[in-house]
Amino acid sequence: MKKIIFTVLVTLPISMVFLSCSSNNSSDLKASKDTSFAPITQKDTIYSPITHADVERWLAAWNSHNIDSINALFAEDAMIYQPQNPKPLTKQTMNPFFEMVFKTYPDIKFEKEGITVEGYDAASWENVTGTMTGPFTDPATGKTIQPTGKRFEHKGAMHITYKPDHTIKEVHIVWDQLIVLKQLGLYCNE
């Protein structure tokens, strides 16, 4: 009982200070209801931690296969780390690679399995499917691989770090290349 009373007595004044401060600035608070792919950029928007909606925009942009929609999510200095590229992609170098992915796998789909957010960080894991109907040039070797017509399905995970304006600062993409190579008939056990 003493613990409950102490918690109420300590947290109540803090809550009242927060509420009184926020109510003084109520004219500055403007909620963005925009659900498009574009990041939140209104200069009068108060910076807030990211939400599931930010990650949902990420998935919707990928499933749209629209490079401009994906590009709009990233900060100018963004870095993208993923297994196929020997060096991180930047906002300036990502477009050709992602365009090739959509041409190689025109039916690629990212199905949400889970999202976790905390502050400006998010983790997203998906079931990724697609069919290799176009050529793929391996960024590490420069070798072009001809389409196999085979389908793949694998689990992918992403750690996404956002900036306060809700643009993406950094993405780490993790998936099992061996599983995909085997499913596409491209793995040769030498």
C-alpha positions in Angstrom: 0.0 0.0 0.0 2.8 2.4 0.9 4.5 1.6 -2.4 1.4 2.5 -4.4 0.9 5.8 -2.5 4.6 6.7 -3.0 4.3 5.9 -6.7 1.2 8.1 -7.1 2.7 10.9 -5.1 6.0 10.9 -7.1 4.5 10.4 -10.6 1.5 12.6 -10.3 3.4 15.9 -9.9 5.7 14.9 -12.8 2.6 14.2 -15.0 1.0 17.5 -14.0 4.1 19.4 -15.0 4.3 17.6 -18.3 0.6 18.3 -19.0 0.8 21.9 -18.0 3.8 22.4 -20.2 2.2 20.7 -23.2 -1.1 22.5 -22.8 0.7 25.8 -23.0 2.0 24.9 -26.4 -1.2 23.3 -27.8 -1.3 25.6 -30.8 2.1 24.2 -31.8 0.9 20.6 -31.8 -0.2 19.5 -35.3 -0.7 15.8 -35.9 0.1 14.5 -39.4 -2.5 12.2 -40.7 -0.6 11.6 -44.0 -0.3 7.9 -44.7 1.6 8.3 -48.0 5.1 7.0 -48.4 6.6 10.5 -47.8 8.3 11.0 -44.4 6.9 13.5 -42.0 8.5 16.8 -43.0 6.2 19.6 -41.8 8.5 22.1 -40.0 5.9 22.7 -37.3 5.5 19.0 -36.5 6.9 18.1 -33.1 9.4 15.3 -33.3 8.1 12.2 -31.8 9.3 8.6 -31.6 8.5 6.4 -34.5 5.5 4.1 -34.5 4.3 1.0 -36.3 2.9 3.3 -39.0 6.5 4.4 -40.0 7.4 0.8 -40.5 4.1 0.1 -42.3 5.0 2.9 -44.7 8.4 1.2 -45.3 6.7 -2.1 -46.2 4.0 -0.4 -48.3 6.7 1.4 -50.3 8.6 -1.9 -50.9 5.5 -3.7 -52.0 4.6 -0.9 -54.4 7.9 -1.5 -56.3 8.1 2.3 -56.7 11.6 3.5 -56.4 10.5 7.1 -55.8 8.3 6.0 -52.9 11.2 4.0 -51.3 13.6 6.9 -51.9 11.3 9.4 -50.2 11.6 7.4 -46.9 15.4 7.9 -46.6 17.4 10.8 -45.2 20.0 12.2 -47.6 22.9 10.7 -45.6 21.2 7.2 -45.2 23.2 4.0 -45.2 21.8 0.6 -46.2 23.7 -2.6 -45.2 22.6 -5.8 -46.8 24.2 -9.2 -47.7 24.5 -8.8 -51.5 26.5 -5.6 -51.5 30.1 -5.6 -50.5 29.8 -1.9 -49.5 26.8 -0.1 -47.9 24.4 1.5 -50.3 23.6 5.2 -50.0 20.6 7.2 -51.1 22.6 8.0 -54.2 23.6 4.4 -55.0 20.5 2.5 -53.9 18.2 3.2 -56.9 20.0 1.1 -59.6 20.3 -1.8 -57.2 16.7 -1.8 -56.1 15.5 -1.3 -59.7 17.4 -4.4 -60.6 15.9 -6.3 -57.8 12.4 -5.4 -59.0 13.3 -6.4 -62.6 14.8 -9.7 -61.5 11.9 -10.5 -59.1 8.9 -8.5 -60.5 6.5 -10.3 -58.1 8.6 -9.8 -55.0 6.5 -9.3 -51.9 7.3 -8.5 -48.3 4.7 -9.9 -45.9 4.9 -8.5 -42.4 5.3 -11.0 -39.7 6.2 -8.6 -36.9 7.3 -5.1 -36.0 8.9 -3.8 -32.8 9.6 -0.1 -32.2 11.4 1.7 -29.5 12.4 5.4 -29.7 13.9 5.9 -33.1 14.7 2.2 -33.8 12.5 -0.5 -35.3 12.9 -4.1 -36.0 10.8 -5.6 -38.8 10.7 -9.2 -39.9 9.0 -10.4 -43.0 8.3 -13.4 -45.2 9.7 -12.5 -48.6 8.6 -14.3 -51.8 9.4 -13.8 -55.4 10.2 -15.5 -58.8 13.4 -15.0 -60.7 12.2 -14.0 -64.1 14.9 -11.5 -65.0 18.7 -11.4 -65.0 20.6 -10.4 -61.8 24.0 -8.8 -61.7 25.9 -9.7 -58.5 27.2 -6.5 -57.0 30.1 -8.3 -55.4 31.4 -10.0 -58.5 29.8 -8.1 -61.4 28.7 -11.5 -62.8 25.2 -11.5 -64.5 23.1 -14.5 -63.5 20.4 -15.5 -66.0 16.8 -16.1 -64.7 15.9 -19.5 -63.5 12.1 -19.0 -63.4 12.1 -20.5 -59.9 10.4 -19.1 -56.9 11.9 -18.4 -53.5 10.6 -17.8 -50.0 12.6 -16.8 -47.0 12.5 -14.9 -43.8 14.1 -11.4 -43.7 14.8 -9.1 -40.8 15.5 -5.4 -40.8 16.9 -3.1 -38.1 15.8 0.4 -39.1 17.1 3.6 -37.4 15.1 6.7 -38.0 16.0 10.4 -37.6 13.7 12.7 -35.6 11.9 13.8 -38.8 11.0 10.1 -39.4 13.3 9.7 -42.4 15.4 6.5 -42.4 19.0 7.1 -41.2 20.3 3.5 -41.4 19.0 0.0 -42.3 20.6 -3.4 -41.7 18.9 -6.1 -43.8 19.5 -9.7 -42.8 18.5 -12.8 -44.7 19.9 -16.3 -45.5 21.5 -16.1 -49.0 22.1 -19.8 -49.1 18.5 -20.7 -48.7 17.5 -18.4 -51.6 20.4 -19.6 -53.8 19.2 -23.2 -53.3 15.6 -22.4 -54.0 16.5 -20.6 -57.2 18.7 -23.5 -58.3 21.9 -21.3 -58.2 23.8 -23.1 -55.4 26.6 -25.3 -56.6 28.2 -27.3 -53.9 31.8 -27.5 -55.1 
